Amino acid sequence: MKLIKLLSLSVTLLFFSKITAQEFKLGKVSIAELEQKVHPKDSTAPAAILYEKGKARIEFDQTEGFITVTDVEARIKIYKKEGYDWANQEVWYYKQANFNEKVTFSDACTYNLVNGKIEKTKLKTEGTFDEVLNKFRSQKKITMPNVKEGSVIEYKYTIKSPSRSIREWQFQETIPVNYSEFVTCIPEYYIFNSVGKGYLTPKVSTTRNNKSFIITSKERSGFYVSKTDFSTDKIEYFENQTTYIAENFPAMKEEAFVNNMDNYVSSIQHELSMTKFPNEPMKSYSTDWNSVVKTIYDYDSFGAELNKTGYYEDDLKVLLAGKNTPEEKIWVILNHVKSNVKWNGYSGYDCDNGVRKAYKEKTGNIGDINLMLTSMLRYAGLTANPVLVSTRENGIALFPNRTAFDYVIAAVETPNGNLLLDASDKFSTPNILPFRTLNWSGRLIRKDGTSEEIELTPKKLSNDAVFLNYSVNADGKISGKTRRQCTDHIALLTRERIDGIKQEDYLEKLENKNGKIEINDYTRTNEKDILLPTIETYTFTGNDLCEIIGGKIYISPMLFFTNDKNPFKQEVREYPVDFGFPQVERYNINIQIPEGFEVETLPTSAAINMEDNAGSFKFTVAQNGNNVQLVIASQINDAIFSAEKYEMLKEYYKGMIAKETEKIVLKRI
């Protein structure tokens, strides 16, 4: 399935003709820019990036060796109030005990046109602040002053990092980008793999420059300074400079059923693949997935944690007594971890506190919980292995690198394939993972360090079954009863939706959502018994669920369950449609016609089938005296549809909605 068009931009880049970039300078805001009322190519845009330039250079520092310095400057036009958020900018940075990055903003100003003259307002100190995101990251934030419709804002920031890493650069945003330029300056000692994503590609040019720096040292390794001697040397080297330029890139528009829009934004990523310093052997980094997972497995906070068993052995011996089948062992261990260690909200594939401490303090990150789970499953004699995952929020791994993953789950090998487990979610069950983890594929790691890709997308259909019985009186009032039963992933999402919400608040939302109905006799079954389907039943009455026109009653037979809007509105779609998991919705409906009325118009039965068994819709109608019965089923067999299948899916929904919105018309006898 072709989901992302990759642009290979490694050191063996294709050479484009040299690009002469426009001259953009901070402080050179024009009256024409301030007078502009709408974006010339997108009149709906609330704001636009007039230009954004970034330069990431790896340069030598006498104290720290090679570091990465990234300078970014930008000019943004605000057209509407909806664009005011672009006056708030934030830049994340690592803040750890042994690894600190620094972010500084400068030259931040807001420009307005007042009585035909440009008015400039500088950012004050109180408009800049730091915010802690988690124990590893913080972010520097600015809030621009005096922002109005028509304003232009400018700012610059610098990131200094002790690492030799280059951050991802995005050429597209949710607003139009008139001009975007990104330059990398990389010494010959560092080799990066560079990969672009998205459907729009920037122009690329490369140059090779002669560079030098002065090093003060008697002995050096990798050009790090030794303070035992103060002799100086001039080191000459080549610097590979690559320039990426994007012009007039349109805004990324939100579309229905996209797992993460960032997967499809035009951008460039860099991953360090090799270093080759003079008089030193070449050193490779993350050249393929096997080397990536071996590196991760060798972490003290990963592989070593799997071998720790003493802290739980006594508890597990008691729990496993009398449990003979793999199913019994898996279930009791999964529930034991769920009950005793709560997720602290932090992701990560390796341990934060360590499994012993997490077990003792009854809280931990994803790594703590699911590596503990894997270890216990192995102790019970099962073939269990960790599986590295990139969550939907983290995006799709484009090339082998350690930061591609941000999560770990457990897999147990069975005769029927791998059974996937996650003990961080209280509603998950074997092979029913939290929705956040359903992101294409993961990487299973075995004890011997080998690995393989395994699919995370479920194959089993999740069911949403509705039984609806109601009667219509002569005044158009409808009274009835409904029963809704959900299984697997739909059941998991249902439990998460109702968890922690007071019943009266939940019912109020349900009543308002379903046409201002009045709900009574509400019951909920299997809310806590997560191996069974969720079941909700209630009676209802509604005065606005049908129409009376000219003495006739017009009824949408599915009432408040009717799908009346097609989520697929774009003429052409460039991104896959991602439902997350295959699913089927079934409706069994029985309608009692009021005395003195008869059916004038009844929808006809119909069926729609997508190609390659991707899905089907069946609409069956029958009348028996004063009763009308309908059986409706919409089944989506593929969790992910490629962009090439978008038109088929769009037409499927169009036909389904047309059928579901057909009216039953009753007339007086």
ZAMARGU-4260 file (C-alpha; in steps of 0.2 Angstrom, whole numbers, plus 5000, padded with zeros to 4 digits):
<rodrens>
0) 5000/5000/5000 | 5007/5016/4995 | 5004/5028/5010 | 5018/5040/5009 | 5029/5046/4995
5) 5046/5046/5001 | 5059/5057/4995 | 5077/5051/4996 | 5088/5065/5001 | 5104/5056/5008
10) 5121/5062/5005 | 5119/5055/4987 | 5107/5069/4984 | 5101/5073/4966 | 5108/5090/4961
15) 5096/5103/4956 | 5100/5119/4947 | 5106/5132/4960 | 5091/5141/4968 | 5092/5159/4970
20) 5082/5163/4986 | 5072/5178/4988 | 5079/5191/5000 | 5070/5190/5017 | 5076/5200/5032
25) 5068/5203/5049 | 5062/5221/5051 | 5058/5224/5033 | 5039/5223/5034 | 5031/5232/5020
30) 5015/5242/5020 | 5009/5231/5006 | 5010/5216/5018 | 5000/5225/5031 | 4987/5231/5019
35) 4983/5214/5012 | 4966/5208/5018 | 4966/5190/5012 | 4978/5177/5006 | 4980/5179/4987
40) 4978/5160/4985 | 4967/5155/4999 | 4954/5167/5004 | 4949/5156/5019 | 4966/5156/5027
45) 4966/5164/5045 | 4984/5167/5044 | 4999/5164/5032 | 5018/5161/5034 | 5025/5174/5023
50) 5043/5167/5025 | 5052/5155/5037 | 5070/5152/5036 | 5080/5139/5046 | 5098/5135/5047
55) 5105/5120/5056 | 5124/5119/5058 | 5135/5107/5067 | 5150/5117/5073 | 5165/5115/5084
60) 5164/5122/5102 | 5181/5122/5112 | 5172/5115/5128 | 5159/5103/5121 | 5166/5098/5104
65) 5154/5097/5090 | 5137/5104/5094 | 5121/5109/5084 | 5115/5126/5083 | 5099/5130/5074
70) 5093/5147/5069 | 5075/5150/5064 | 5067/5167/5059 | 5049/5169/5053 | 5036/5182/5047
75) 5018/5178/5049 | 5003/5188/5043 | 4987/5187/5053 | 4971/5189/5042 | 4957/5184/5055
80) 4954/5182/5073 | 4954/5163/5070 | 4973/5166/5066 | 4977/5174/5083 | 4984/5157/5089
85) 4999/5160/5077 | 5004/5174/5088 | 5008/5161/5102 | 5024/5152/5097 | 5033/5138/5107
90) 5049/5128/5105 | 5052/5112/5114 | 5069/5107/5121 | 5077/5093/5131 | 5080/5097/5150
95) 5089/5083/5159 | 5102/5081/5172 | 5116/5077/5159 | 5108/5084/5143 | 5102/5102/5142
100) 5097/5111/5127 | 5095/5130/5126 | 5081/5140/5117 | 5082/5159/5116 | 5070/5170/5107
105) 5075/5187/5099 | 5069/5201/5087 | 5051/5197/5091 | 5039/5211/5086 | 5021/5215/5080
110) 5018/5227/5066 | 5002/5236/5063 | 4997/5249/5050 | 4990/5264/5060 | 4985/5280/5050
115) 4995/5274/5035 | 5011/5272/5045 | 5019/5256/5052 | 5018/5254/5071 | 5030/5242/5079
120) 5028/5234/5096 | 5042/5224/5103 | 5040/5208/5114 | 5042/5212/5132 | 5050/5200/5145
125) 5033/5196/5152 | 5028/5189/5135 | 5042/5175/5136 | 5041/5160/5148 | 5046/5142/5151
130) 5034/5128/5153 | 5038/5110/5159 | 5030/5097/5147 | 5037/5081/5156 | 5053/5076/5165
135) 5062/5076/5149 | 5056/5091/5140 | 5051/5109/5143 | 5046/5122/5130 | 5050/5141/5128
140) 5034/5151/5124 | 5031/5168/5118 | 5015/5178/5116 | 5016/5192/5104 | 5009/5209/5110
145) 4996/5220/5101 | 4990/5207/5089 | 4975/5212/5078 | 4967/5207/5062 | 4980/5213/5048
150) 4995/5212/5060 | 5012/5205/5054 | 5022/5197/5067 | 5041/5192/5066 | 5052/5183/5078
155) 5069/5173/5078 | 5075/5159/5090 | 5090/5149/5092 | 5092/5131/5098 | 5109/5126/5105
160) 5110/5107/5108 | 5125/5097/5114 | 5120/5083/5102 | 5124/5081/5084 | 5106/5080/5079
165) 5095/5089/5067 | 5077/5092/5070 | 5063/5089/5058 | 5059/5104/5047 | 5041/5106/5041
170) 5038/5115/5024 | 5019/5114/5027 | 5007/5120/5041 | 4989/5122/5043 | 4990/5139/5035
175) 4998/5143/5018 | 5017/5144/5017 | 5023/5157/5005 | 5041/5153/5007 | 5051/5141/5017
180) 5069/5138/5017 | 5080/5125/5027 | 5098/5124/5026 | 5109/5111/5034 | 5128/5113/5036
185) 5136/5096/5041 | 5155/5093/5043 | 5162/5079/5033 | 5164/5069/5049 | 5146/5066/5050
190) 5135/5056/5038 | 5116/5058/5039 | 5102/5049/5031 | 5089/5061/5025 | 5071/5057/5021
195) 5057/5068/5016 | 5038/5064/5018 | 5022/5071/5011 | 5015/5074/4994 | 5024/5090/4990
200) 5043/5091/4988 | 5055/5106/4990 | 5068/5110/4978 | 5086/5105/4984 | 5103/5111/4980
205) 5120/5106/4988 | 5137/5114/4989 | 5153/5109/4997 | 5163/5122/5007 | 5180/5124/5014
210) 5179/5126/5033 | 5191/5127/5048 | 5192/5128/5066 | 5205/5131/5080 | 5207/5117/5092
215) 5217/5119/5109 | 5223/5102/5115 | 5237/5090/5116 | 5227/5075/5114 | 5210/5074/5106
220) 5198/5060/5101 | 5183/5065/5090 | 5190/5083/5092 | 5185/5084/5110 | 5196/5096/5121
225) 5209/5089/5134 | 5214/5103/5146 | 5231/5096/5150 | 5239/5106/5136 | 5236/5122/5127
230) 5244/5120/5110 | 5233/5125/5096 | 5230/5117/5079 | 5220/5123/5064 | 5209/5110/5058
235) 5203/5111/5040 | 5188/5101/5033 | 5174/5101/5021 | 5157/5106/5025 | 5142/5099/5015
240) 5128/5112/5014 | 5111/5107/5008 | 5097/5120/5005 | 5079/5115/5003 | 5066/5128/4997
245) 5047/5127/4996 | 5037/5140/4988 | 5018/5143/4989 | 5014/5127/4998 | 4995/5126/5002
250) 4988/5124/5020 | 4986/5106/5026 | 4967/5103/5028 | 4960/5092/5041 | 4951/5077/5034
255) 4941/5063/5041 | 4949/5047/5047 | 4967/5052/5047 | 4977/5044/5060 | 4990/5058/5061
260) 4991/5073/5049 | 5009/5075/5053 | 5012/5059/5044 | 5008/5068/5027 | 5015/5085/5030
265) 5029/5090/5018 | 5045/5089/5029 | 5063/5083/5030 | 5070/5072/5043 | 5088/5068/5047
270) 5096/5053/5056 | 5114/5051/5060 | 5120/5035/5051 | 5139/5036/5053 | 5154/5046/5059
275) 5171/5045/5052 | 5184/5056/5061 | 5203/5056/5055 | 5213/5042/5062 | 5198/5034/5069
280) 5188/5019/5063 | 5171/5023/5056 | 5156/5021/5068 | 5139/5016/5062 | 5123/5021/5070
285) 5105/5013/5067 | 5109/5008/5049 | 5094/4995/5049 | 5080/4990/5060 | 5090/4975/5068
290) 5104/4986/5073 | 5091/4999/5080 | 5082/4986/5091 | 5099/4978/5097 | 5104/4995/5103
295) 5088/4997/5112 | 5088/4979/5119 | 5106/4982/5126 | 5100/4998/5136 | 5101/4994/5155
300) 5083/5002/5156 | 5076/4989/5143 | 5084/4971/5141 | 5091/4971/5159 | 5074/4975/5166
305) 5067/4959/5158 | 5079/4948/5168 | 5073/4954/5185 | 5061/4942/5193 | 5064/4942/5212
310) 5053/4956/5216 | 5037/4947/5210 | 5041/4928/5211 | 5032/4925/5227 | 5016/4934/5222
315) 5016/4925/5205 | 5018/4908/5212 | 5002/4910/5222 | 4993/4917/5207 | 4998/4904/5195
320) 4994/4889/5207 | 4981/4878/5198 | 4983/4888/5181 | 4988/4876/5168 | 4983/4883/5151
325) 4992/4897/5143 | 4975/4907/5142 | 4973/4905/5161 | 4991/4911/5164 | 4990/4926/5152
330) 4974/4932/5159 | 4979/4931/5178 | 4996/4939/5174 | 4988/4953/5164 | 4976/4957/5177
335) 4989/4956/5191 | 4999/4969/5183 | 4984/4980/5179 | 4978/4979/5197 | 4995/4983/5205
340) 5004/4995/5194 | 4995/5011/5187 | 5001/5020/5172 | 5008/5037/5177 | 5004/5045/5160
345) 5022/5044/5153 | 5025/5034/5137 | 5042/5027/5132 | 5048/5010/5127 | 5061/5009/5141
350) 5059/5010/5160 | 5059/5026/5169 | 5059/5021/5188 | 5063/5003/5184 | 5052/4988/5186
355) 5056/4984/5205 | 5052/5002/5210 | 5037/5003/5199 | 5030/4987/5207 | 5034/4993/5224
360) 5027/5010/5222 | 5012/5004/5211 | 5015/5016/5197 | 5026/5017/5182 | 5028/5023/5164
365) 5023/5012/5149 | 5041/5004/5149 | 5040/4999/5167 | 5022/4991/5165 | 5024/4981/5149
370) 5042/4976/5152 | 5036/4969/5169 | 5022/4961/5160 | 5033/4953/5148 | 5045/4946/5161
375) 5031/4939/5171 | 5024/4930/5156 | 5041/4922/5152 | 5043/4917/5171 | 5026/4908/5168
380) 5034/4898/5154 | 5026/4907/5140 | 5036/4913/5124 | 5034/4932/5127 | 5043/4946/5119
385) 5042/4965/5119 | 5036/4974/5104 | 5041/4992/5100 | 5027/5003/5095 | 5025/5021/5088
390) 5009/5027/5094 | 4997/5036/5082 | 5002/5053/5090 | 5020/5049/5087 | 5018/5046/5069
395) 5025/5033/5057 | 5043/5027/5057 | 5050/5032/5040 | 5068/5025/5043 | 5077/5015/5056
400) 5081/5026/5071 | 5079/5024/5090 | 5067/5039/5091 | 5055/5031/5079 | 5046/5022/5094
405) 5038/5029/5109 | 5029/5014/5117 | 5031/4995/5120 | 5018/4981/5122 | 5020/4962/5125
410) 5017/4948/5113 | 5015/4930/5117 | 5018/4917/5104 | 5003/4905/5101 | 4999/4892/5088
415) 4987/4904/5081 | 5000/4919/5080 | 5005/4932/5092 | 4994/4938/5106 | 4996/4956/5109
420) 4995/4963/5127 | 4995/4980/5135 | 4993/4981/5154 | 4993/5000/5155 | 4975/5002/5150
425) 4962/4994/5162 | 4950/4990/5148 | 4962/4982/5136 | 4961/4963/5134 | 4972/4951/5124
430) 4973/4957/5106 | 4961/4972/5110 | 4974/4986/5112 | 4971/5004/5116 | 4967/5014/5101
435) 4983/5025/5103 | 4994/5009/5098 | 4985/5004/5082 | 4997/5012/5071 | 5001/5000/5056
440) 5016/4989/5063 | 5027/4986/5078 | 5044/4978/5080 | 5045/4962/5090 | 5062/4959/5099
445) 5067/4941/5104 | 5080/4937/5117 | 5094/4933/5105 | 5092/4951/5098 | 5084/4947/5082
450) 5068/4956/5077 | 5053/4956/5065 | 5040/4967/5060 | 5022/4963/5066 | 5006/4970/5061
455) 4996/4980/5074 | 4980/4983/5064 | 4967/4971/5070 | 4959/4958/5058 | 4944/4954/5069
460) 4928/4964/5066 | 4922/4974/5081 | 4903/4974/5082 | 4891/4988/5086 | 4873/4980/5087
465) 4857/4990/5090 | 4840/4983/5093 | 4827/4997/5091 | 4808/4995/5094 | 4796/5010/5094
470) 4779/5015/5090 | 4772/5031/5082 | 4756/5039/5087 | 4745/5050/5077 | 4752/5066/5083
475) 4770/5060/5078 | 4776/5056/5095 | 4788/5042/5096 | 4790/5030/5111 | 4802/5015/5111
480) 4816/5005/5118 | 4834/5002/5112 | 4847/4990/5116 | 4865/4993/5111 | 4878/4979/5112
485) 4897/4982/5107 | 4912/4970/5106 | 4930/4971/5105 | 4938/4988/5101 | 4921/4997/5100
490) 4917/4990/5118 | 4934/4997/5123 | 4931/5014/5117 | 4913/5014/5124 | 4920/5009/5141
495) 4933/5023/5140 | 4920/5036/5135 | 4908/5032/5150 | 4922/5029/5163 | 4922/5042/5177
500) 4906/5051/5170 | 4891/5053/5181 | 4876/5043/5174 | 4865/5059/5175 | 4878/5069/5165
505) 4880/5055/5152 | 4861/5053/5150 | 4859/5072/5148 | 4872/5072/5134 | 4864/5057/5126
510) 4847/5065/5126 | 4853/5081/5118 | 4863/5072/5105 | 4848/5061/5100 | 4836/5074/5096
515) 4831/5080/5113 | 4823/5063/5118 | 4818/5059/5136 | 4827/5043/5142 | 4820/5032/5156
520) 4824/5015/5163 | 4843/5016/5158 | 4853/5001/5162 | 4871/4996/5159 | 4878/4978/5159
525) 4896/4972/5159 | 4904/4989/5162 | 4918/4981/5172 | 4918/4963/5165 | 4929/4967/5150
530) 4929/4950/5142 | 4910/4952/5138 | 4901/4965/5127 | 4895/4981/5134 | 4876/4983/5134
535) 4866/4998/5136 | 4847/4998/5137 | 4834/5012/5139 | 4817/5017/5135 | 4814/5034/5126
540) 4801/5046/5120 | 4803/5060/5108 | 4792/5073/5100 | 4803/5079/5087 | 4809/5063/5079
545) 4798/5064/5064 | 4788/5077/5053 | 4770/5079/5050 | 4767/5088/5033 | 4749/5089/5025
550) 4742/5076/5037 | 4756/5063/5033 | 4769/5057/5044 | 4787/5056/5038 | 4799/5045/5048
555) 4818/5042/5046 | 4817/5024/5051 | 4834/5024/5060 | 4829/5039/5070 | 4844/5046/5079
560) 4855/5033/5073 | 4854/5039/5055 | 4870/5043/5046 | 4865/5059/5037 | 4882/5067/5033
565) 4896/5060/5022 | 4913/5062/5031 | 4922/5061/5014 | 4919/5078/5005 | 4935/5081/4996
570) 4936/5079/4977 | 4953/5071/4979 | 4961/5064/4994 | 4980/5062/4996 | 4980/5053/5012
575) 4974/5035/5017 | 4958/5033/5026 | 4961/5025/5043 | 4947/5018/5053 | 4959/5010/5066
580) 4950/4993/5065 | 4938/4983/5055 | 4920/4985/5061 | 4902/4982/5058 | 4886/4991/5063
585) 4870/4982/5063 | 4853/4988/5066 | 4837/4978/5069 | 4822/4989/5069 | 4804/4986/5072
590) 4791/5000/5070 | 4773/5000/5075 | 4762/5010/5064 | 4748/5020/5073 | 4730/5015/5071
595) 4721/5024/5057 | 4737/5025/5046 | 4744/5015/5032 | 4761/5015/5023 | 4761/5026/5008
600) 4779/5025/5004 | 4792/5012/5010 | 4811/5012/5006 | 4816/4998/4995 | 4829/4985/5000
605) 4846/4988/4993 | 4864/4982/4994 | 4881/4990/4990 | 4897/4980/4989 | 4914/4988/4988
610) 4928/4980/4977 | 4940/4967/4984 | 4928/4963/4998 | 4933/4979/5007 | 4915/4982/5014
615) 4897/4980/5011 | 4880/4989/5015 | 4864/4979/5016 | 4847/4987/5019 | 4832/4975/5020
620) 4814/4981/5023 | 4798/4971/5026 | 4780/4975/5031 | 4769/4964/5041 | 4752/4972/5044
625) 4755/4987/5055 | 4773/4983/5058 | 4788/4988/5048 | 4804/4978/5050 | 4821/4984/5044
630) 4838/4975/5045 | 4853/4987/5041 | 4871/4982/5041 | 4887/4992/5036 | 4903/4982/5037
635) 4920/4989/5034 | 4933/4975/5032 | 4948/4985/5029 | 4955/4996/5043 | 4965/5006/5031
640) 4960/5012/5013 | 4974/5019/5002 | 4971/5036/4993 | 4968/5026/4977 | 4952/5019/4985
645) 4945/5035/4991 | 4933/5038/4977 | 4926/5020/4980 | 4924/5023/4998 | 4916/5040/4995
650) 4903/5033/4984 | 4900/5019/4996 | 4896/5032/5010 | 4886/5042/4998 | 4875/5027/4993
655) 4873/5022/5011 | 4868/5039/5017 | 4855/5041/5003 | 4847/5025/5009 | 4847/5028/5027
660) 4839/5045/5025 | 4825/5039/5014 | 4808/5042/5023 | 4794/5030/5028 | 4778/5040/5023
665) 4762/5036/5033 | 4745/5042/5027 | 4728/5041/5035 | 4717/5027/5029
</rodrens>
